[in-house]
C-alpha cells in the first residue's frame, strides 16, 4: 500500500511537470454571505431584499477595496437594479463588506439565484445567493430566521474560494406556483437554450453543484463536475434540469436540480421592413424596442408610422393596447407608434423585446409630386394619413418658375384599382387664398404642368440674349 501511494504521488508529479502545473494555483478570495440569502422579495409592492457579503483572503484577513459584482438572471423570477440593469457593482469597505441595494423584483413568482463575484488584484472569489419572489411577504420573524441560515464553502474549480448559503433549504422552499399569469411574459416554459447561453446549476446533496456557472458551448454542451458533458442546446431549462438529474443519480439517489439562465446569448429576433439593416439579429440580454431598432441602424425615411410586433404565445400577451391573437392562435400581435418609441413620448410603449419576436416596420404610404416643381419625388404621409396640396408642394421645395399652377391635376387610383382618375385643382387660387387646400391620399400623384406661354417667353428671352451677345462680339471686332 505504501509503495502504491509513493507511485501515485510520483505519477502525479510527473504529469504536473509535463503540463507545467508544478506550482499551486494562486489562492482565492472567500466571499461570505452575511445577509440576504433566502430573502423574500415582495411583488406587490415591489420591494427587494438587500445582500451583504464579506470578502477575506485565504488567511482570513479582511480585503478592503475588492470589486464585487452582483448579477441577476436574465429572465424568469428575477428583477433589476436602478436603470434597468442586471448587474450592480460595489467596492468592499474597510471592514471587507459590500452591499447590494436598489434591487427591485419583477412580477414573476419563483426562486432564483444571484451570482456574486469578487476580485482583488489576481485574487478571485465567487458566491451564490438564493432568493424568492412572492406575491405576499412572510412575517419579519420568518424572514430574519432565513437570513441567518448557515453557510457552506464549496470547492472552486479554478482555485478561487466561495462561501454561499446552502441551496438545499432554498430548494425546499420552492413556491407552489413557480409562475403566474403575469409571469408568462418573461418566463416561457418552452424557451430553448442555445450556444452562448449562461446558466447556473445547483443541486441538493452534491457538494460540487452549489450554484456553479456553466456556458453552452458552440457544440451545444455544458461541462459540469462529476458528470462531464451534458447536451443543452435545444432543451428548455426544465429539460436540462431533468438531464442533469438523470446523470447525477449515479451519485445521489434523488437529486433536486435548479437551472437558472443568467445571460442570453442565443435569442434570435427578426427585424423586417423599412429599417436600415433588416434580418435576424441576436438579442443578447434584455433590450427594449428602441434599443433593438437602434442596433439595426434605425428606420428608413420611407418608414410608416407604426411598428408591428408578433410574439409567440408562450411569452404571454404583448403589453400594449390592442394586443390580439393572430388567425392561427399561435402568436400575439400588437402595434405601436414609431414616434412614441423614438421620441419617448410614452415610455410604457417602449416594451422589452423577447426572443423570436418578429418586428416589422411597414413602408409608409406616400404621395408623389411631379412636373414643374423644384424637387420631384415621393413623400411619406406620416401618421396623419393625408397631406394637403400646399404641404406637398412645400416638401417639393415649391413651384418651378415655368409652372402653370392654375392647371394642376391630381391623379388618383380608381376604386377598382384599374386606372387613375384625374382631378383638376387650381393651385394658383389656393396660393391666393381663393380656393380650398385639397387633401391628398395615399398613392395620389400631384402633377404641376409647365406653362407654354412662360416657356415660349423664356426661350424668346434666351434667344434675344444670345443674339445680343453675338452682335456685341462682332462689334468689338
C-alpha positions as CSV (number, residue, x, y, z in Angstrom):
1,X,0.0,0.0,0.0
2,X,2.9,2.4,0.9
3,X,4.7,1.7,-2.4
4,X,1.4,2.2,-4.3
5,X,1.0,5.7,-2.6
6,X,4.5,6.6,-3.5
7,X,3.9,5.5,-7.1
8,X,0.7,7.6,-7.3
9,X,2.5,10.7,-5.9
10,X,5.4,10.2,-8.3
11,X,2.9,9.8,-11.2
12,X,1.1,13.0,-10.2
13,X,4.4,15.0,-10.1
14,X,5.4,13.6,-13.4
15,X,2.1,14.6,-15.0
16,X,2.3,18.0,-13.5
17,X,5.8,18.5,-14.9
18,X,4.5,17.7,-18.4
19,X,1.6,20.1,-18.1
20,X,3.5,22.9,-16.5
21,X,1.4,22.7,-13.3
22,X,4.3,22.3,-10.9
23,X,3.0,25.2,-8.8
24,X,-0.2,25.5,-6.9
25,X,-2.8,28.0,-8.4
26,X,-2.9,31.4,-6.6
27,X,-5.1,31.4,-3.5
28,X,-8.5,32.9,-4.0
29,X,-10.9,35.1,-2.0
30,X,-13.5,33.8,0.4
31,X,-16.9,35.6,-0.2
32,X,-19.1,35.1,2.8
33,X,-22.8,36.0,2.5
34,X,-23.9,37.8,5.7
35,X,-27.4,38.9,4.8
36,X,-29.9,38.3,2.0
37,X,-29.8,34.6,1.4
38,X,-33.3,33.1,1.3
39,X,-34.6,36.7,1.1
40,X,-38.3,37.0,0.2
41,X,-39.0,39.8,-2.3
42,X,-42.5,41.3,-2.5
43,X,-44.0,41.6,-6.0
44,X,-46.8,43.9,-4.8
45,X,-45.4,46.3,-3.6
46,X,-42.1,45.8,-5.4
47,X,-39.6,45.6,-2.5
48,X,-36.4,43.6,-2.7
49,X,-34.0,42.1,-0.1
50,X,-30.6,43.7,0.2
51,X,-27.5,41.4,0.2
52,X,-24.4,42.0,2.2
53,X,-21.2,40.0,1.8
54,X,-17.8,39.9,3.4
55,X,-14.6,39.4,1.5
56,X,-11.5,37.8,3.1
57,X,-8.3,36.3,1.7
58,X,-7.1,32.7,2.3
59,X,-5.5,33.9,5.5
60,X,-8.9,35.1,6.8
61,X,-7.8,38.7,6.6
62,X,-10.4,41.3,5.5
63,X,-10.0,42.6,2.0
64,X,-11.0,46.2,1.5
65,X,-11.3,47.7,-2.0
66,X,-12.3,44.4,-3.6
67,X,-14.5,44.8,-6.7
68,X,-17.8,43.0,-6.1
69,X,-20.3,42.3,-8.8
70,X,-23.9,41.1,-8.2
71,X,-25.5,39.6,-11.3
72,X,-29.2,38.8,-11.7
73,X,-30.8,36.2,-14.1
74,X,-31.9,37.5,-17.5
75,X,-35.4,36.1,-17.4
76,X,-37.9,34.3,-15.1
77,X,-38.1,35.2,-11.5
78,X,-35.6,38.0,-11.1
79,X,-35.7,41.8,-11.2
80,X,-33.4,44.7,-12.0
81,X,-31.2,47.4,-10.5
82,X,-31.7,51.2,-11.0
83,X,-31.6,52.0,-14.7
84,X,-33.0,48.6,-15.6
85,X,-29.6,46.8,-15.5
86,X,-29.0,43.2,-14.3
87,X,-25.6,44.0,-12.8
88,X,-24.7,46.1,-9.8
89,X,-21.1,46.8,-8.8
90,X,-19.8,47.6,-5.3
91,X,-16.5,48.0,-3.6
92,X,-15.8,46.4,-0.2
93,X,-15.2,48.8,2.6
94,X,-12.5,48.8,5.3
95,X,-14.4,46.1,7.0
96,X,-14.4,44.0,3.8
97,X,-18.1,44.3,3.5
98,X,-20.0,45.1,0.2
99,X,-23.8,45.6,-0.1
100,X,-26.3,45.1,-3.0
101,X,-29.0,47.7,-2.7
102,X,-31.7,49.1,-5.0
103,X,-32.9,45.7,-6.2
104,X,-36.4,45.7,-7.5
105,X,-38.1,42.3,-8.1
106,X,-40.1,41.7,-11.3
107,X,-43.7,40.3,-11.2
108,X,-42.8,36.6,-11.6
109,X,-43.1,34.4,-8.6
110,X,-40.4,31.8,-8.0
111,X,-36.9,31.1,-6.7
112,X,-33.8,32.3,-8.4
113,X,-30.0,32.6,-7.9
114,X,-27.9,35.7,-7.7
115,X,-24.3,35.3,-8.8
116,X,-21.6,37.2,-6.8
117,X,-18.0,37.6,-7.9
118,X,-15.2,39.4,-6.1
119,X,-11.8,40.5,-7.5
120,X,-8.8,42.0,-5.8
121,X,-5.7,42.0,-7.9
122,X,-5.0,38.4,-9.0
123,X,-7.4,37.0,-6.4
124,X,-10.9,35.9,-7.3
125,X,-13.8,34.5,-5.4
126,X,-17.5,33.7,-6.1
127,X,-20.7,33.1,-4.2
128,X,-24.3,32.4,-5.0
129,X,-27.3,33.7,-3.1
130,X,-30.8,32.3,-3.4
131,X,-33.9,34.5,-3.2
132,X,-37.6,34.1,-4.0
133,X,-40.2,36.4,-5.4
134,X,-43.6,36.0,-3.8
135,X,-46.9,37.8,-4.0
136,X,-47.1,38.2,-0.2
137,X,-44.2,38.5,2.2
138,X,-43.8,36.2,5.1
139,X,-43.5,37.6,8.7
140,X,-40.4,39.5,9.6
141,X,-39.6,36.8,12.1
142,X,-39.6,34.2,9.4
143,X,-37.5,36.3,7.1
144,X,-35.0,37.1,9.8
145,X,-34.7,33.4,10.5
146,X,-33.9,32.6,6.9
147,X,-31.3,35.4,6.6
148,X,-29.4,33.8,9.5
149,X,-29.2,30.4,7.8
150,X,-25.8,28.7,7.9
151,X,-23.4,29.0,5.0
152,X,-21.2,26.5,3.1
153,X,-18.0,26.7,1.2
154,X,-17.9,24.5,-1.9
155,X,-14.6,23.8,-3.5
156,X,-13.9,26.0,-6.5
157,X,-12.9,24.6,-9.9
158,X,-10.4,27.4,-10.7
159,X,-8.5,27.9,-7.4
160,X,-10.9,30.6,-6.1
161,X,-13.0,30.2,-3.0
162,X,-16.6,30.7,-2.4
163,X,-18.8,30.9,0.6
164,X,-22.5,30.8,-0.2
165,X,-25.6,29.7,1.7
166,X,-26.8,26.1,1.5
167,X,-29.0,25.6,-1.5
168,X,-30.9,22.7,0.0
169,X,-33.1,24.9,2.2
170,X,-33.9,27.1,-0.7
171,X,-34.9,24.2,-3.0
172,X,-37.2,23.0,-0.3
173,X,-38.8,26.5,-0.2
174,X,-39.9,26.5,-3.9
175,X,-43.3,28.1,-4.1
176,X,-46.2,26.0,-5.3
177,X,-46.7,28.2,-8.3
178,X,-43.4,28.9,-10.0
179,X,-45.0,31.3,-12.4
180,X,-48.3,33.2,-12.7
181,X,-50.2,34.7,-15.5
182,X,-48.2,37.9,-15.5
183,X,-45.0,35.9,-15.3
184,X,-45.7,34.2,-18.6
185,X,-44.3,37.1,-20.4
186,X,-40.7,36.7,-19.1
187,X,-40.6,33.0,-18.2
188,X,-41.8,30.9,-21.1
189,X,-41.8,27.2,-20.4
190,X,-40.7,26.5,-24.0
191,X,-37.6,28.7,-24.2
192,X,-34.8,26.7,-25.7
193,X,-31.2,27.1,-24.7
194,X,-28.5,27.7,-27.4
195,X,-24.8,28.3,-27.8
196,X,-23.5,31.1,-25.7
197,X,-26.3,31.0,-23.1
198,X,-25.0,31.2,-19.5
199,X,-26.7,29.2,-16.7
200,X,-26.2,28.5,-13.1
201,X,-26.7,24.9,-11.9
202,X,-27.5,24.0,-8.3
203,X,-28.3,20.6,-6.8
204,X,-29.0,19.3,-3.3
205,X,-26.6,16.9,-1.5
206,X,-24.0,17.3,-4.2
207,X,-21.1,19.4,-2.9
208,X,-19.8,20.2,-6.4
209,X,-23.1,21.6,-7.5
210,X,-23.6,24.6,-5.2
211,X,-24.6,27.1,-7.8
212,X,-21.9,26.6,-10.4
213,X,-21.8,28.7,-13.5
214,X,-21.8,27.0,-16.9
215,X,-21.9,28.2,-20.5
216,X,-23.4,26.4,-23.5
217,X,-20.5,25.9,-25.9
218,X,-20.7,26.1,-29.7
219,X,-21.4,22.3,-29.9
220,X,-24.4,22.9,-27.6
221,X,-22.9,21.3,-24.5
222,X,-22.3,22.3,-20.9
223,X,-19.4,20.8,-18.9
224,X,-20.2,20.0,-15.3
225,X,-18.3,18.4,-12.4
226,X,-18.7,14.7,-11.9
227,X,-20.9,14.1,-14.9
228,X,-18.9,15.9,-17.6
229,X,-20.5,16.9,-20.8
230,X,-24.3,17.4,-21.0
231,X,-26.0,18.4,-24.2
232,X,-28.1,21.6,-23.5
233,X,-28.9,23.2,-26.9
234,X,-32.5,22.7,-27.9
235,X,-33.6,22.0,-24.3
236,X,-35.7,24.1,-22.1
237,X,-34.2,24.9,-18.6
238,X,-36.6,22.3,-17.2
239,X,-35.5,19.7,-19.7
240,X,-31.8,20.4,-18.9
241,X,-32.6,20.0,-15.2
242,X,-34.0,16.6,-16.0
243,X,-31.0,15.6,-18.0
244,X,-28.6,16.7,-15.2
245,X,-30.8,14.9,-12.6
246,X,-30.6,11.7,-14.6
247,X,-26.8,11.8,-14.8
248,X,-26.4,12.7,-11.1
249,X,-28.4,9.7,-10.0
250,X,-25.2,7.8,-10.2
251,X,-24.0,9.8,-7.1
252,X,-27.3,10.9,-5.4
253,X,-30.5,8.8,-5.2
254,X,-32.9,11.7,-5.9
255,X,-31.1,15.0,-6.6
256,X,-33.1,18.2,-6.8
257,X,-31.7,20.4,-9.5
258,X,-32.3,24.0,-10.4
259,X,-31.0,25.5,-13.7
260,X,-31.2,29.3,-13.8
261,X,-30.5,31.2,-17.1
262,X,-28.2,34.1,-16.1
263,X,-27.4,35.5,-19.6
264,X,-29.0,35.0,-23.0
265,X,-26.7,34.7,-26.0
266,X,-29.0,32.7,-28.3
267,X,-32.0,35.0,-28.8
268,X,-32.8,35.4,-32.5
269,X,-35.1,38.4,-33.3
270,X,-36.3,39.1,-36.8
271,X,-36.5,42.7,-37.9
272,X,-38.1,43.4,-41.2
273,X,-39.4,46.2,-43.4
274,X,-38.2,49.8,-43.6
275,X,-35.1,49.6,-41.4
276,X,-31.5,50.2,-42.4
277,X,-30.3,46.7,-41.6
278,X,-33.1,44.1,-41.8
279,X,-32.6,40.5,-41.0
280,X,-32.1,38.2,-38.0
281,X,-30.3,39.7,-35.1
282,X,-29.2,38.2,-31.7
283,X,-31.0,39.9,-28.8
284,X,-28.2,39.2,-26.2
285,X,-29.9,40.1,-22.9
286,X,-32.8,42.5,-22.0
287,X,-33.3,45.0,-24.8
288,X,-36.1,47.5,-25.4
289,X,-37.8,48.2,-28.7
290,X,-35.9,51.4,-29.1
291,X,-32.5,49.7,-28.4
292,X,-33.2,46.9,-30.9
293,X,-34.2,49.5,-33.6
294,X,-31.0,51.5,-32.9
295,X,-28.9,48.4,-33.3
296,X,-30.2,47.9,-36.9
297,X,-29.4,51.5,-37.8
298,X,-32.9,52.9,-37.2
299,X,-35.8,53.2,-39.5
300,X,-35.5,54.5,-43.1
301,X,-37.1,57.8,-44.3
302,X,-39.8,55.9,-46.1
303,X,-40.9,54.0,-43.0
304,X,-44.5,54.2,-41.9
305,X,-45.8,55.5,-38.6
306,X,-46.3,52.2,-36.8
307,X,-44.3,49.1,-35.7
308,X,-45.9,45.7,-35.8
309,X,-44.8,43.2,-33.2
310,X,-45.5,39.4,-33.5
311,X,-44.7,37.3,-30.5
312,X,-45.1,33.6,-29.7
313,X,-47.9,32.9,-27.2
314,X,-45.7,31.2,-24.6
315,X,-44.2,34.6,-23.8
316,X,-47.6,35.9,-22.9
317,X,-49.6,38.8,-24.3
318,X,-47.7,41.8,-25.6
319,X,-48.1,44.6,-23.0
320,X,-49.6,47.1,-25.5
321,X,-53.2,48.3,-26.0
322,X,-55.0,46.4,-28.8
323,X,-52.9,43.3,-28.5
324,X,-54.7,40.4,-30.2
325,X,-54.2,36.8,-31.3
326,X,-53.4,36.1,-34.9
327,X,-55.6,33.8,-37.1
328,X,-53.6,30.7,-36.2
329,X,-53.9,31.2,-32.4
330,X,-50.1,30.7,-32.0
331,X,-49.0,34.3,-31.8
332,X,-49.9,37.7,-30.3
333,X,-49.9,40.7,-32.5
334,X,-49.8,44.4,-31.5
335,X,-48.9,47.8,-33.0
336,X,-47.1,50.8,-31.5
337,X,-46.4,54.2,-32.9
338,X,-42.8,54.8,-34.1
339,X,-42.9,58.3,-32.8
340,X,-44.0,57.1,-29.3
341,X,-40.9,54.8,-29.2
342,X,-38.3,57.0,-30.8
343,X,-39.4,60.3,-29.2
344,X,-40.1,58.7,-25.8
345,X,-43.5,60.4,-25.7
346,X,-44.9,57.3,-23.9
347,X,-42.1,55.3,-22.3
348,X,-44.5,52.5,-21.3
349,X,-44.8,51.6,-25.0
350,X,-41.0,51.1,-25.3
351,X,-41.5,47.4,-24.3
352,X,-38.9,44.7,-23.8
353,X,-38.3,42.6,-26.9
354,X,-38.5,38.8,-26.4
355,X,-36.6,36.0,-28.1
356,X,-38.0,35.1,-31.5
357,X,-40.1,38.3,-31.7
358,X,-40.8,39.4,-35.3
359,X,-40.6,43.2,-35.5
360,X,-41.9,44.7,-38.7
361,X,-41.7,48.4,-39.8
362,X,-44.0,48.7,-42.8
363,X,-43.1,51.0,-45.6
364,X,-45.1,54.2,-45.2
365,X,-47.8,55.3,-47.6
366,X,-46.6,58.1,-49.9
367,X,-47.9,60.7,-52.3
368,X,-46.0,61.9,-55.4
369,X,-45.3,65.4,-56.6
370,X,-44.0,65.6,-60.2
371,X,-43.8,68.1,-63.0
372,X,-42.8,71.8,-62.7
373,X,-41.6,71.7,-59.1
374,X,-38.1,72.1,-57.7
375,X,-37.8,68.6,-56.2
376,X,-40.0,65.9,-57.7
377,X,-40.4,62.7,-55.7
378,X,-42.4,60.6,-53.3
379,X,-43.1,61.9,-49.8
380,X,-44.4,59.8,-46.8
381,X,-47.7,60.7,-45.4
382,X,-46.9,60.0,-41.8
383,X,-49.4,59.4,-39.0
384,X,-51.9,61.8,-40.4
385,X,-52.6,59.5,-43.4
386,X,-53.2,62.6,-45.6
387,X,-51.5,65.7,-46.8
388,X,-52.7,68.9,-48.4
389,X,-51.6,70.2,-51.8
390,X,-49.7,73.1,-50.1
391,X,-47.9,70.7,-47.7
392,X,-46.9,68.5,-50.6
393,X,-45.5,71.5,-52.6
394,X,-43.6,72.7,-49.5
395,X,-41.9,69.3,-49.3
396,X,-41.1,69.6,-53.0
397,X,-39.4,73.0,-52.4
398,X,-42.1,74.9,-54.2
399,X,-43.0,75.5,-57.8
400,X,-40.7,75.9,-60.7
401,X,-40.6,79.3,-62.4
402,X,-42.1,77.8,-65.6
403,X,-45.0,76.1,-63.8
404,X,-48.7,76.6,-64.6
405,X,-50.3,76.2,-61.2
406,X,-53.7,77.0,-62.4
407,X,-53.8,73.8,-64.5
408,X,-52.5,71.3,-61.9
409,X,-54.1,67.8,-61.6
410,X,-54.4,65.1,-59.0
411,X,-54.2,61.6,-60.4
412,X,-55.9,59.3,-58.0
413,X,-56.2,55.5,-58.1
414,X,-59.7,54.4,-59.3
415,X,-61.8,52.4,-56.8
416,X,-61.3,49.2,-58.8
417,X,-57.6,49.8,-59.0
418,X,-57.6,49.5,-62.8
419,X,-56.5,53.0,-63.6
420,X,-56.4,56.6,-62.3
421,X,-58.9,59.4,-62.3
422,X,-57.7,63.0,-63.0
423,X,-59.0,65.7,-60.6
424,X,-58.3,69.3,-61.7
425,X,-57.0,71.6,-59.0
426,X,-56.2,75.3,-59.3
427,X,-53.1,75.7,-57.2
428,X,-52.9,79.4,-58.0
429,X,-56.2,80.0,-56.3
430,X,-55.1,78.0,-53.3
431,X,-51.9,80.2,-53.1
432,X,-54.0,83.3,-53.3
433,X,-56.4,82.1,-50.6
434,X,-59.3,81.9,-53.0
435,X,-59.6,78.2,-53.1
436,X,-59.7,75.3,-50.6
437,X,-56.5,73.4,-49.9
438,X,-57.2,70.0,-51.3
439,X,-56.3,66.8,-49.3
440,X,-54.1,64.2,-50.9
441,X,-54.4,60.5,-50.0
442,X,-52.1,57.5,-50.3
443,X,-50.6,56.9,-53.8
444,X,-52.0,60.2,-55.1
445,X,-49.9,62.0,-57.8
446,X,-49.9,65.8,-57.9
447,X,-48.9,66.9,-61.3
448,X,-47.9,70.5,-61.9
449,X,-47.7,71.2,-65.7
450,X,-45.3,73.5,-67.4
451,X,-46.8,76.8,-68.8
452,X,-46.5,77.0,-72.6
453,X,-46.5,80.8,-72.6
454,X,-43.9,81.0,-69.9
455,X,-41.7,78.5,-71.8
456,X,-42.1,80.4,-75.1
457,X,-41.3,83.7,-73.4
458,X,-38.3,82.3,-71.7
459,X,-37.0,80.9,-74.9
460,X,-37.5,84.3,-76.6
461,X,-35.6,86.0,-73.8
462,X,-32.8,83.4,-74.1
463,X,-32.7,83.9,-77.9
464,X,-32.6,87.6,-77.5
465,X,-29.8,87.4,-75.0
466,X,-27.8,85.1,-77.3
467,X,-28.3,87.4,-80.3
468,X,-27.3,90.4,-78.4
469,X,-24.2,88.7,-77.2
470,X,-23.3,87.7,-80.7
471,X,-23.7,91.3,-82.0
472,X,-21.6,92.7,-79.3
473,X,-18.8,90.3,-80.1
474,X,-19.0,91.2,-83.8
475,X,-18.9,94.9,-82.9
476,X,-15.8,94.5,-80.8
477,X,-14.0,93.1,-83.8
